């Protein structure tokens, strides 16, 4: 999977992050973005402990090994690869059973992780990363495949259950049953006919499907950038390629809505 156009967070307009009509493309940042970066720094500092910035932990779920590359169950890994390429982050370190890379989106520190435990034991890695780096759960975003979401559609949620996904089940178990962390669900659609879902998730994508998925990854990239810069507790609406993306708010005083990206 390759980005449709390589770009870093420092080259995207802020606060509105937009995509070109025909091909996803990040636009150069105007001089006025300095104020936006300053605002994002203040917001990030508020989330830290004693003013220290805590990184966002972006986790993509999948199975390690070439045999699983490009399969439906590994879209979480692919989403992490898209972010890493766009932000110039190398996942070259092995920490707590995960390939890990550290960098920034604007002024916000981030960590990218791809657990190497195999899907059903993802929590072994995620639990240790969260504990060691003392990352608040509202700054842990897990990205994974969803059979119940239409193909190439995304859904961003502030918290929830595992929905039958074994990787998420493992993570919740290792976080002592705490479900209050955001997740980005990536739709892979339902298996055709009477195909076993276990076999379906290990199928690769055809060329047309991969093209559709590439655009979905770019929408996910923009959503992740907004989250790192603006946070998740404040409900915000952004326009991405003529589509309204609602980042779901964890604030109980605000209306709870879901929007498929």
Secondary structure as GFF3:
##gff-version 3
##sequence-region A 1 261
A	DSSP	three_ten_helix	9	11	.	.	.	ID=ss1
A	DSSP	alpha_helix	33	47	.	.	.	ID=ss2
A	DSSP	beta_strand	56	60	.	.	.	ID=ss3
A	DSSP	three_ten_helix	66	68	.	.	.	ID=ss4
A	DSSP	three_ten_helix	72	74	.	.	.	ID=ss5
A	DSSP	alpha_helix	75	87	.	.	.	ID=ss6
A	DSSP	beta_strand	93	95	.	.	.	ID=ss7
A	DSSP	beta_strand	98	105	.	.	.	ID=ss8
A	DSSP	beta_strand	108	115	.	.	.	ID=ss9
A	DSSP	three_ten_helix	119	121	.	.	.	ID=ss10
A	DSSP	alpha_helix	122	133	.	.	.	ID=ss11
A	DSSP	three_ten_helix	137	139	.	.	.	ID=ss12
A	DSSP	beta_strand	140	146	.	.	.	ID=ss13
A	DSSP	beta_strand	154	157	.	.	.	ID=ss14
A	DSSP	alpha_helix	166	174	.	.	.	ID=ss15
A	DSSP	beta_strand	183	187	.	.	.	ID=ss16
A	DSSP	alpha_helix	197	200	.	.	.	ID=ss17
A	DSSP	alpha_helix	207	230	.	.	.	ID=ss18
A	DSSP	beta_strand	236	240	.	.	.	ID=ss19
A	DSSP	beta_strand	243	247	.	.	.	ID=ss20
###
